[in-house]
Amino acid sequence: MDKKVLATEEQLAYANILDSGMKVGLLTLIVTFIIYLTGILTPHVPVNDLPNYWKMPVHKYLTATGIHPGWAWLGMLGKGDFLNFIGIAFLAGVTIICYVRIIPILLRKKDTIYAVLAVVEVLVLALAASGLLKAGGH
């Protein structure tokens, strides 16, 4: 009576992208962290100074270190401590790639409701990642 439940085409496509994305993201994190640890690129905030900032609220930390919020880190990729953000941002964006991948499958299967939900999910995630919506009206 055990009936095996098989994954759907879209579930497999999503899982394959997620699996590959996780591996690429993890490798990126490892490589960029090694670059940070070895000091190949000088960090923006010296490692020895970090304990001075740990107790600060975020806004004071940002002001004290001269760091701007949002996507400003892209302009600081030459610094070892900001290089790590590449892997983090990539991993955060993998879900968007997964949804984009399954939309054509859902449309081909005429699974319109799920296709629309996937498009909305991509739009919401992209909007959230864009930084256009800021908490507290800042």
N, C-alpha and C positions, 0 to 999 in steps of 0.2 A: 504493500500500500504506500510505500515511500515514493512520493512523486518528486522528482528533481525539478527545481525551478532554475531555468537557465536565464542568464543575463540577456537583456535586449541589446540590439545593435548599438543604440545610443548609449546605454550603460557601459558597454565595452569600449566604445570610442572615448567617452568621458574618462573612464578608468585608465586607458592607455596614455592619453595626454597627461593626466594627473601623475601617473607613474613616471613618465619621462620627465615631466616638469619638476617633480620632486627631486629626481636624481640630478638634473642640471642645476637646480637651485642649491642643493646640498653641496655639490662639487664647487659651485661658485662661492658659497659661504666658506668652505674649507680653504680654498685658494686665497681668497681675499683676507681671511683671518691669518693665514701664514704670512702673507705680505705685511699685515699689520704687526704681527708678533716679531718678525725679523727686522722691522724698521726700514724696509726698502723704501717705503714712503713715510715721510714724517707725519705724525698725527697732528690734527688741528689743536686738540687738547692733549698736552703731554700726560703720559700715563701717571707720572708722579703727582700731578696736580688733581687727578680725578677725585681722590677722597675729599678734597676741599669743596667739590661741587655736589657730592652725593646728597647732602642734607638740604640743598636748595630746592625751592619750588621751581617748576619748569621755566616759568617766565623769567625768574631771576638768573637761572642757569644760562638760558639763551642770551640774555643781556650781558652777563659776565664773560661769556666765551665768544661773543660776537657772532653767534649762530642765528640765522633767520629761519623761522618755521616754514613748514610746507615743503615744496619741491626745491628750495634753495640749495639743498644738499647736492643736487646735480652739478652745481658749479664748484663743488668742493671735492670732486672725485679724485683729485690729485693728492688728497690727504689720506693717510692710511686708515684713520678711524671712520672716514666717510665712504671709503671704497667698499666696506662691508655692506653698505646699504643696497648695493646692486643686487646681491642675492636675496635680501629681504624683500625688496620691491618686486623682484621677479617671482618669488614664491607667492607673494600677495596677489599678483596678477594672473597666476596660472588658472585660477577658477574662471576668469573671463575667457581665456583661451579655450578652456574645456566647453563652456557654453556656446561659444562661437562655432566650435567644431560640430556640436550636435544639432544646431539649428537646421542645416540642410537635410539631415537624416529625418528629423521630425517633419519637415515640410514634405519631403518625398513620401513619407508614410501617411501624409494628410492628417497628422496629429496636430491640428491647428492650435488648440488651446495650449498644449505644452510648448509649441514653437513660439507662440506669443509670450508665454511666461519666460521662456529662455531669452528672448529679445529684451524683455523688460528687465530681466536679471542683469544682462550685459549692460544695459543703459544705466541702471541704478549703481552697479559696481563701478562703472567708468566715471559716473558723476561723483560718486563718493571719493574715488581715487584722485580725481582732478583737483580737489581742494577748493572747488567753487563754493561748496557748502562748508561753512566754518562755524563751529560751535561758539555760542555766546556772541555772535555777531562781530567777531574780531576781523 
